[in-house]
Structure formats: C-alpha cells, structure tokens
Amino acid sequence: MIPVNEPLLNGNEKQYLLECIETGWISSEGPFIKQFEEQFATTVGRKYGVAVSNGTAALDAAVEALHIGPGDEVIMPAFTIISCINQIVRAGATPVLVDSDPLTWNMDVSQIEAKITPRTKAIMMVHIYGLPVDVDAVLEIAKRYDLKIIEDAAQMHGQTYKGKPCGSFGDLATFSFYPNKHITTGEGGMILTDDDQLADTCQSLRNLCFQPNKRFVHERLGWNLRMTNLQAALGLAQLERLNDFVQRKRTMGKRYGELLAGLPGVQLPVAKTDYAENIYWIFGLLLDEDLEMDAEGAMKLLAEKGIGTRPFFCPMHMQPVLQRMGLFSGESYPVAERLYRKGFYIPSGLGLTEVQLKTVAEAVWEVLG
Ligand SMILES: Cc1ncc(COP(=O)(O)O)c(C=O)c1O
C-alpha cells in the first residue's frame, strides 16, 4: 500500500529527542518549547508563538481569546474541517457559512460581505489544501467592518500570499503539526499573533488560566493545551528543513501534474494563481459532475490497487451533529457539496519516490482514464 502521507524524520529529530531524555525535560516546562515558539513565529514574521497540543486546540483557544460567544456571528467557509467550527458552536456563537471557489477550493471571498450583519464579530479564513485564500479581499472587508480575523493556516507551513507568509495576516493565526503537515511534532499546534494582550490570553488559556500570584485561584476557565518538550524537539528539527519540505512538495505536485495531464473528467489542483504558487499540502483530484463515478467509488478502486487515498472534507452544513443542533437548515453550498462528493486526494507524503509517483499515476489512469 502506498500511504496517503508519511513524515520525514531523518534530520536532527533523534538528537533533540535524546537530549530531552538525557536532561529529563519531557514536560511542557522544557527549553525547546520557547525555542520552537520563537523560531516558528520568526519564520512566519510574527511577534509571538504559543505552542499548543494540536491545531484544533489552537483554534479553540483563538476563538475563546477573542471572547466570541452568544450573540456573535463568525463568517467561515462551509468547506473545511470540523475543528474550525467546534468552539464557535460550543461558545454559543453562530457560524455563518460561505461557499468555496470552484478552482482554488478556498472560501469564495466575494460571498463574505453579503453575510455581514451587526452581530458579525470575526471572519475565520482557512487556507485549503495548498493555495491560500485571497487574503487582501478578506483584510479589506475586515478593516471596513471592524472585524477580527482568525487565520487557520494549519496546512500552510511555508506558503506565502503575495510574498508574505501565510499565518502573518490574522489577528490570531493557527497551525497544526499533525504528521501529515509539512512539518510535524507528532501532535501539536501553534497560535501566532503580534498582539501582546492576545498572546498573554492564549498562554493563559493553554495553561488552565493559572494565575502567576494565586496559582490555584481562577478568574477564567481555560484548558490544558500544553505542548511537551518532546514535541517541540521534533518541531525544531523539522523547522530546520521547512524550505526543503516545501520544495519537495512542489516537485511532487509538478510531477503529478505532468503524469496526470489530460486525464478526462478530472480537475487537478491549480498550480499557480496571481498571488501564490501551490505548495500541495495534498494533491487533490476533483471528478467532473457528469462523470458517473464519485469520490467514494474511485477511492475504493484505488485501494484495490494498493493506493491510499482520503476523501475531501464534508462541509459544515452537511454535518449531522450540527444539523441536529438546528444549524444551517435549508442552506446549500453547491461547490462545497461537489467537493465533498467528487473530491479526494492521492498519496502526497514527503517521502514519495519517483517510482511511487508513477505507480500512483498509472493506477489513477487505469481507474479514471
Ligand atoms: C484546516 C485545518 N484546520 C485545523 C486542523 C486541525 O489540526 P489538528 O489535527 O492538529 O487538530 C486541520 C487538520 O488537518 C486542518 O486541516
């Protein structure tokens, strides 16, 4: 089986992990945490990094840090992972969805303004699958209506928008370091900001809102979202190789693009827009509406040929758990729905060899050609 993803851990990972074990620093108190936070924030051009236990936790803390709660609305893409909506809903706020752009698969920024009401508090922009959202449009709207921006850059390590790093735009930006990301800490996440107060709040929320002077007296409810020194050790070693990893993914994307060019009835990822070059977090395939096969059928046939795949996200308005709460009743987002029904991705890991790329492409041609 060619897996959909595999991390590359052949840099300084072992050495730094050994250092944790030899020094006994394995908890979140260890020295690698601060180093990782500082170096990651510097890479993205931000003042503060707050390392947390995963990308979902980073989003939870970001939503809570902005005091998003009952009566507030947050505009976000329908097509994304459930992590984006969890804390908005739990906090009693209202998620307001926009559909996707059919080419880049990112939120269609032209739909945002019509969704703004006096209750809108923030826009959550989520960069999807390798190309950024059209950030300028979101920044302009947020400025005009005085809205906060949470930027979910979980999949966007090393990507830029008009030459500026993704993760440098939101009041708060979040990342994930799950092993299928460009750099990994096993499990892990990071919140970035330039705002002193927000950085303080996120640090406090991550650590149960312990108070410096009265440790076990709490003025606010937080979580334990701490990252361990072991995870930060991995992260530091991975960060040293970020440019190489981005380059590898671009080479993989370009090669798949060549091998799959001309595949009938299949839309490949856009290689380049006027603001960014794809970093191919994953290499997605989107089947045409008039193709009888849907993603599920194609993935089943590819699995029989030993090719690992994953479906695209299921849109928020189609999530049973959210529907049962009475959310999004009667709403439709046709692009997001098609992405779910007809989209999936093929092996996209950092370790893919030329032979594996060709094997995958041949299997895709046999199934879909
Ligand atoms: C866009 C996006 N946001 C958030 C997350 C959540 O990250 P994690 O799996 O680290 O909780 C992911 C995970 O893939 C993601 O793709």
Ligand as a Chemical Component Dictionary entry (heavy atoms), coordinates in Angstrom:
data_LIG
# 
_chem_comp.id                   LIG 
_chem_comp.type                 NON-POLYMER 
_chem_comp.pdbx_formal_charge   0 
_chem_comp.three_letter_code    LIG 
# 
loop_
_chem_comp_atom.comp_id 
_chem_comp_atom.atom_id 
_chem_comp_atom.alt_atom_id 
_chem_comp_atom.type_symbol 
_chem_comp_atom.charge 
_chem_comp_atom.model_Cartn_x 
_chem_comp_atom.model_Cartn_y 
_chem_comp_atom.model_Cartn_z 
_chem_comp_atom.pdbx_ordinal 
LIG C1 C1 C 0 -7.524 23.438 8.047  1  
LIG C2 C2 C 0 -7.303 22.663 9.298  2  
LIG N1 N1 N 0 -7.562 23.247 10.471 3  
LIG C3 C3 C 0 -7.373 22.596 11.637 4  
LIG C4 C4 C 0 -6.906 21.300 11.660 5  
LIG C5 C5 C 0 -6.778 20.584 12.962 6  
LIG O1 O1 O 0 -5.472 20.255 13.298 7  
LIG P1 P1 P 0 -5.163 19.057 14.292 8  
LIG O2 O2 O 0 -5.376 17.778 13.568 9  
LIG O3 O3 O 0 -3.720 19.263 14.661 10 
LIG O4 O4 O 0 -6.059 19.203 15.467 11 
LIG C6 C6 C 0 -6.609 20.660 10.458 12 
LIG C7 C7 C 0 -6.102 19.274 10.443 13 
LIG O5 O5 O 0 -5.803 18.712 9.418  14 
LIG C8 C8 C 0 -6.825 21.349 9.242  15 
LIG O6 O6 O 0 -6.593 20.781 8.065  16 
# 
loop_
_chem_comp_bond.comp_id 
_chem_comp_bond.atom_id_1 
_chem_comp_bond.atom_id_2 
_chem_comp_bond.value_order 
_chem_comp_bond.pdbx_ordinal 
LIG C1 C2 SING 1  
LIG C2 N1 SING 2  
LIG C2 C8 DOUB 3  
LIG N1 C3 DOUB 4  
LIG C3 C4 SING 5  
LIG C4 C5 SING 6  
LIG C4 C6 DOUB 7  
LIG C5 O1 SING 8  
LIG O1 P1 SING 9  
LIG P1 O2 DOUB 10 
LIG P1 O3 SING 11 
LIG P1 O4 SING 12 
LIG C6 C7 SING 13 
LIG C6 C8 SING 14 
LIG C7 O5 DOUB 15 
LIG C8 O6 SING 16 
# 
